[in-house]
Amino acid sequence: MEKPTKSDQIKSVESKIVKLVDKVGDNEPESYRQSDVDRWGRSESIRKLTGKLFDPMYTKYFRAEWEGLEKIPTKGGALLVSNHAGAIPPDAPVIMHGIEKELNRPVYGLADFWFRTLPIAGTLWNRGGGVPAHPSNAYGILHDDQQLALVFPEGSKGPSKLYKERYQLRRFGRGGFVEIAMKSGVPIIPIAVVGAEEAMPILTKLPSISKALNLPYFPITLNQVLLTPFLGPILASVAYLPAKFKIRVLDPIHFDVPPDQARYSKTKILDESENIRLRIQDAIYDMLAHRKNPWLG
């Protein structure tokens, strides 16, 4: 009999954890638990469990405060576009949980496929609503399913910023998110977030280690410096500081182009992308100007 490989062992553990979470997260009959995973991999039972676990962090620790939440539609597809920050970005779960809690609408988080490849964490990320950011996936969620999708056009350049560069938005790629919204026939809803930068600020980065581990970046955070003596190096690396989160939803942007076109003007795509980036940047500067401090808001 062949000895199980390390990959087989990881998959076995991953499967057991997902089944355990599914069992704990929902008291419905077994037939329901086996069918509550949609075509994108999202599990309602796991979302319920993670929502219960994350809500105290959202409500009591980050004390998330929304402005303009009514601008997010209660039905129909829309692409949510936000700034991205923090060594381990907390903005995605805060936005997704807040919308699901307040509007009772699921949100699919579009992110690099790299997340899906992580052992155990990748599957749980997928079950919680994470989907690889491929155009066909985004189109299916927005156009076919008429759901909400969340994307961070800064990519890894956002959360990898040093603290001294905080709240300075990076370039929004090549505008692929604008093109997919046009093709899907849905509006883009910009969202400005303040608080994530302070929740896990990066003091410096170690490029040699990130290259060796094939990671986008390897940070040394203020959290590690402050919390390691109390929590140890592992927990200090994932523990957030209690920054006050403020989230502002900006006016939806509709495009006067027909959906499902083979091609769209690259100039228009880039112009719209930069316009959205500037809108979010201006909103962030305004929010910072009215903030007393990062901890009390």
BATI-296659 format. One line per 8 residues: number of its first residue (from 1); their letters; for each residue x, y, z of C-alpha. Coordinates in Angstrom, 3 decimals, m for minus. Example, Ala and Ser with C-alpha at 12.3 -4.5 7.8 and 13.67 -1.06 7.14 Angstrom:
2
1	AS	12.300:m4.500:7.800  13.670:m1.060:7.140
END
This chain:
297
1	MEKPTKSD	0.000:0.000:0.000  1.419:3.373:m1.033  2.136:5.916:1.670  m0.032:9.067:1.281  1.854:12.014:m0.138  2.022:15.364:1.629  m0.427:16.748:m0.936  m2.877:13.907:m0.232
9	QIKSVESK	m2.598:14.537:3.512  m3.303:18.252:3.087  m6.349:17.520:0.898  m7.629:15.046:3.491  m7.296:17.567:6.312  m8.867:20.245:4.126  m11.865:18.037:3.381  m12.362:17.178:7.055
17	IVKLVDKV	m12.213:20.841:8.119  m14.731:21.918:5.491  m17.118:19.119:6.508  m16.720:20.040:10.185  m17.377:23.722:9.552  m20.365:22.841:7.396  m21.785:20.647:10.143  m21.264:23.226:12.883
25	GDNEPESY	m22.468:26.140:10.761  m25.886:24.772:9.894  m28.489:22.606:11.594  m30.434:21.840:8.423  m30.817:18.246:7.186  m27.869:16.504:5.556  m29.482:16.784:2.125  m29.414:20.588:2.446
33	RQSDVDRW	m25.824:20.739:3.628  m24.738:18.736:0.596  m26.465:21.100:m1.820  m25.809:24.541:m0.360  m22.580:25.096:m2.348  m23.309:27.171:m5.438  m21.497:26.987:m8.749  m18.875:29.477:m7.544
41	GRSESIRK	m18.023:27.389:m4.484  m19.791:29.561:m1.928  m21.476:27.698:0.921  m24.354:29.360:2.757  m23.746:27.291:5.883  m20.101:28.334:6.039  m21.023:31.960:5.339  m23.477:31.841:8.259
49	LTGKLFDP	m20.799:30.460:10.543  m18.078:32.864:9.453  m20.568:35.712:9.743  m21.315:34.790:13.357  m17.618:34.499:14.139  m16.649:37.751:12.400  m19.536:39.927:13.591  m17.981:40.778:17.007
57	MYTKYFRA	m14.810:41.881:15.182  m16.888:43.932:12.735  m19.214:45.448:15.354  m17.129:45.787:18.531  m13.482:45.767:17.445  m13.448:47.630:14.122  m16.747:49.439:14.966  m17.537:49.670:11.264
65	EWEGLEKI	m19.552:52.731:10.279  m21.197:53.099:6.862  m22.168:56.156:4.881  m24.283:55.885:1.727  m25.120:52.195:2.084  m28.466:52.876:0.394  m26.565:53.439:m2.891  m25.901:49.713:m3.157
73	PTKGGALL	m28.852:48.121:m5.018  m30.985:45.554:m3.233  m31.359:43.580:m6.455  m29.529:43.259:m9.764  m25.842:43.012:m10.524  m23.277:45.646:m9.573  m19.493:45.758:m9.340  m18.190:47.172:m6.064
81	VSNHAGAI	m14.754:48.780:m6.405  m12.679:49.762:m3.376  m9.236:50.742:m2.150  m7.208:47.953:m0.547  m4.819:48.063:2.427  m3.282:46.302:5.417  m0.615:43.583:5.343  m3.418:41.006:5.628
89	PPDAPVIM	m6.215:43.185:4.226  m9.248:43.369:6.524  m11.262:45.561:4.144  m12.668:42.671:2.082  m14.332:40.829:4.999  m15.532:44.129:6.505  m17.228:45.228:3.255  m18.642:41.777:2.447
97	HGIEKELN	m19.937:41.163:5.960  m21.417:44.651:6.289  m23.401:44.409:3.058  m24.605:40.897:3.810  m25.606:41.929:7.327  m27.324:45.218:6.449  m28.762:44.448:2.997  m29.057:40.667:3.229
105	RPVYGLAD	m27.310:40.313:m0.151  m24.431:37.942:m0.834  m21.188:39.510:m2.051  m18.610:37.595:m4.077  m15.038:38.746:m3.520  m12.889:38.627:m6.662  m9.201:38.038:m5.917  m6.038:36.597:m7.387
113	FWFRTLPI	m6.157:32.845:m8.064  m3.191:32.544:m5.691  m5.639:32.612:m2.760  m7.436:29.538:m4.094  m4.173:27.551:m4.140  m3.534:27.958:m0.406  m3.971:24.620:1.423  m7.109:24.586:3.608
121	AGTLWNRG	m7.374:28.396:3.723  m7.983:28.483:m0.033  m11.004:26.191:0.181  m12.439:28.056:3.169  m11.894:31.338:1.313  m13.818:29.918:m1.646  m16.631:28.582:0.566  m16.911:32.025:2.124
129	GGVPAHPS	m17.548:33.738:m1.205  m14.065:34.199:m2.664  m13.805:33.653:m6.422  m10.730:33.843:m8.699  m10.763:37.183:m10.517  m11.148:35.887:m14.077  m13.321:37.838:m16.566  m15.583:34.842:m17.202
137	NAYGILHD	m16.208:34.437:m13.459  m16.980:38.130:m13.023  m19.323:38.095:m16.044  m21.161:35.050:m14.723  m21.686:36.625:m11.292  m22.645:40.081:m12.563  m24.521:39.399:m15.806  m25.862:35.862:m15.546
145	DQQLALVF	m26.564:35.666:m11.798  m27.197:39.407:m11.272  m25.240:39.393:m8.013  m22.812:41.755:m6.301  m19.083:41.325:m6.831  m16.281:43.130:m4.999  m12.932:43.890:m6.609  m9.775:45.753:m5.571
153	PEGSKGPS	m8.115:47.137:m8.731  m4.889:48.018:m6.881  m4.178:44.295:m6.534  m1.292:43.400:m4.236  0.209:46.887:m4.695  m2.430:48.226:m2.296  m1.860:46.085:0.784  1.906:45.931:0.206
161	KLYKERYQ	2.315:49.690:0.741  4.477:50.866:3.619  2.732:52.811:6.368  4.418:56.033:5.254  2.613:55.581:1.904  m0.796:55.021:3.513  m3.949:56.142:1.730  m2.102:56.892:m1.490
169	LRRFGRGG	m3.955:54.795:m4.051  m1.950:52.878:m6.590  m2.777:52.677:m10.287  m5.940:50.702:m11.036  m4.254:48.281:m13.410  m5.347:48.431:m17.055  m8.998:49.000:m16.313  m10.157:45.418:m16.750
177	FVEIAMKS	m12.803:45.926:m14.069  m14.356:48.743:m16.115  m14.497:46.596:m19.238  m16.181:43.697:m17.441  m18.785:46.060:m15.959  m19.479:47.432:m19.450  m19.729:43.950:m20.924  m21.990:42.778:m18.098
185	GVPIIPIA	m24.231:45.836:m18.360  m23.955:46.686:m14.644  m22.959:49.848:m12.756  m19.736:50.301:m10.809  m20.165:51.435:m7.227  m16.988:52.998:m5.779  m16.318:52.454:m2.073  m13.802:54.378:0.035
193	VVGAEEAM	m12.463:52.689:3.181  m10.559:54.311:6.040  m9.136:52.191:8.875  m7.549:49.236:7.105  m4.179:50.986:6.825  m3.921:51.274:10.616  m5.282:47.804:11.370  m2.081:46.157:10.129
201	PILTKLPS	0.510:48.717:8.975  3.665:47.585:7.213  6.947:48.994:8.549  9.228:47.272:6.045  9.319:44.354:3.604  11.767:41.509:3.037  11.972:40.880:m0.740  14.393:37.950:m0.462
209	ISKALNLP	11.989:36.003:1.749  8.951:36.788:m0.395  10.829:35.608:m3.471  11.927:32.382:m1.755  8.365:31.659:m0.586  6.773:32.798:m3.879  4.679:35.416:m2.083  3.674:38.843:m3.425
217	YFPITLNQ	5.401:40.431:m0.413  6.694:39.502:3.024  5.930:42.274:5.539  7.194:43.242:8.961  4.239:44.940:10.644  3.707:47.201:13.615  1.443:44.469:14.974  4.383:42.054:15.163
225	VLLTPFLG	6.544:44.614:16.942  3.876:45.514:19.508  2.129:42.194:20.054  4.811:39.500:19.763  5.849:39.824:23.462  2.236:39.116:24.464  0.886:36.788:21.771  3.980:35.170:20.304
233	PILASVAY	5.223:35.602:16.721  2.502:33.577:14.967  m0.572:35.162:16.539  1.021:38.613:16.411  1.393:38.175:12.650  m2.367:37.778:12.146  m3.814:39.908:14.971  m5.227:43.283:13.966
241	LPAKFKIR	m4.953:46.575:15.812  m8.336:48.092:16.842  m8.620:50.741:14.141  m11.984:52.413:13.629  m13.408:51.573:10.181  m15.355:54.105:8.157  m16.792:53.090:4.795  m18.284:55.565:2.329
249	VLDPIHFD	m20.305:54.360:m0.664  m20.070:56.797:m3.583  m22.599:57.426:m6.352  m23.001:54.548:m8.830  m21.364:54.959:m12.242  m23.380:53.829:m15.251  m21.854:53.419:m18.699  m23.598:54.599:m21.854
257	VPPDQARY	m22.434:51.629:m23.909  m24.314:48.460:m24.901  m23.390:45.245:m23.069  m21.893:42.139:m24.624  m19.780:43.944:m27.213  m16.704:42.157:m28.533  m14.537:45.211:m27.876  m14.754:48.524:m26.062
265	SKTKILDE	m12.727:51.689:m26.493  m9.459:51.244:m24.607  m9.201:54.999:m24.164  m12.655:55.152:m22.577  m11.831:52.203:m20.317  m8.625:53.822:m19.060  m10.308:57.214:m18.629  m13.155:55.700:m16.614
273	SENIRLRI	m10.700:53.673:m14.519  m8.676:56.762:m13.610  m11.849:58.731:m12.919  m13.004:56.061:m10.449  m9.592:55.971:m8.782  m9.650:59.753:m8.335  m13.185:59.667:m6.914  m12.158:57.140:m4.289
281	QDAIYDML	m8.927:59.014:m3.550  m10.763:62.316:m3.063  m13.299:60.653:m0.775  m10.509:59.152:1.327  m8.786:62.519:1.708  m12.096:64.057:2.798  m12.717:61.279:5.320  m9.210:61.640:6.733
289	AHRKNPWL	m9.651:65.407:7.062  m12.709:64.835:9.282  m11.226:61.963:11.300  m10.042:62.780:14.828  m7.713:59.800:15.132  m7.378:56.238:13.739  m8.745:54.588:16.877  m11.824:56.655:17.695
297	G	m12.741:57.848:14.216
END
